[in-house]
Each structure stands twice: as structure tokens, then as C-alpha cells.
Amino acid sequence: MARRAQRGFDDAKVPLLGVMGAFVFAAQMINFPVGIGTTGHLVGGALLAYTLGPSAAVVTMSAILAIQALVFQDGGILALGPNTINMAVLGVLAAYLPYHLWGSGRSRRLAIFAGGTLSVLVSAALALAELLISGVRISNPVLGVSLALFAASAVLEGAITVAVIEALEKIQPGFVRKPREGRSFALGAAGLAALLLATVGVLFASTSPDGIQRLGEQTGIASHARALLATPLAGYQAAFVHAGWPGKALAGVAGLTLIFGACLLIGRAIARRRSA
């Protein structure tokens, strides 16, 4: 994917990788209720695919997942491989398929919605299949409820993706369709939104577990999780600050900085290889 991203990479996308990567990271911090005791959050694969292109989106989402696992102990190192395949590779490609097929005509909004919805459904189905193949026992009632909750999260993913794309294109017409033209206004808005989500949005985020976490608790997998090393930003809470909003906000800003820097370095490396 990195080589494919290199072939179709536009140097103007370098800052875009950093800003959109940071925005998706911040959006993933905001959990919202989708069922009793269960939450969902924007995954962002479709949003990255439409703004960066599928190959660059795969690379960016992979960087986000890696930093979440290694720095924030979110997802876990052992699950990083499956998570990358489910969300960063197949999830992104599934999101881009409807947009590629019929996203340039009058059905563009529907294609964006369908892509966002499909990305979550594919990622969730793969995660469930991997658990079942691994021998994890999931009762039919739990499986049915999980599928319903994932479907609700998928629909919300599609709706949020449409709303974000339309908001960016109102600020900067042609933001998605014309990558070579100026994006300073939309990039600034996305960057500001990421900062607000990571610092203020966390005040309103639900603390209930998301669908996968809830499933892990119901099947007993969560009780076997062990942390080999404790990081100072584990759980999106700065350990060196008192618990509460300041610690969460500081961890969010640190995450934005790490994601932005990592994506910027990746973008510059791709640009240098392309021009070499």
C-alpha cells in the first residue's frame, strides 16, 4: 500500500495527511451511546479514503492504530495486526468501493454514506469472524445484539462521514474533488475541530465501552488482557496530571501532536521517494 500511495501521491497532500490523521484520531476519542451500556465512535476509514485516496488512507489509518496501541494502550499490541487488516486495509478499501463506483454523479452523497456504513460493517464482521475462528464462544443472543449494535454504529458512521465531507466542502469548495487546489481554509477548520474534540469534546464523551470492548467483557476475553508495560498516556489519561479533564485533554493534545507528526513524516517520505 505504501508503494501504491507513492505512485499516486501528490506533494500537496503532505499537510493533509497530518491534519486528517489528527482529526480522525480526535474523533475516535469521542464515544457516543448506540445502545444500553454500549457506545460507538467514528472509525474514520471512509473519511480518510475520500480525502487522501485509498492507499494513503491505509497508511494513515495504520499509523493511527499503531500509535493508539503503543502509546495509549488502546487495542493492544497482539491485536494490532488484525485491527490493521480489519480497519486500515479492508475497512478503508470497502469504504472507497461505493465512492469509486458511483461517487462522481448525483448519487455522490449516497455513495459517501454507503462507504462509511460498509467500512464499519466489514470491519465488525471480520472481527467477529476472527473471534469465532479463534474458538471464542459467543452465544446467539450476544451475537445478535452485537450485530445490531455494529449496524447502528455503521449507520452513524455513514451519516457523520457525509456531514464532515459536506462541511469541509462548504468551507473550501472542491476540497475532495480538486486535491491540487488550495485547502488552507478547510485544513485549518479540520485542525481546529480536531483540537476542540481532543480537549473539549472529551468532556461530553461517554465512558461506557464500545461494541468490541463490550463483547470482550461478555465473552470473558477482557479478563485475560494484561499490560506488559505502563505508558504515561495509557487510557488517554496523562499519568503525570491529576485525573479528570486536564489529564484527558493533555493526553488528547499529545496524541494529536504524535499523529500529526507521524503522518507528516510518512507523507514527506512518500513525496521524497516519488520525486527521487
Protein Blocks (a to p, Z undefined) as FASTA:
>chain_A
ZZmmmmmpcfklmmmmmmmmmmmmmmmmmccdfbehiacddeklmmmmmmnojklmmmmm
mmmmmmmmmmnogoijmlmmmmmmmmmmmmmmmmmmmmmmmmmbmmlmmmmmmmmmmmmm
mmmmmmmmmmmmnopacdfklmmmmmmmmmmmmmmmmmmmmmmmmmmmmmmghklmmmmb
ccklmmmmmmmmmmmmmmmmmmmpcfbdcfklmmmmmnommmmpccfbdcfkgghiafkb
cedjklmmmmmmmmmmmmmmmmmmmmmmmmmmmmZZ
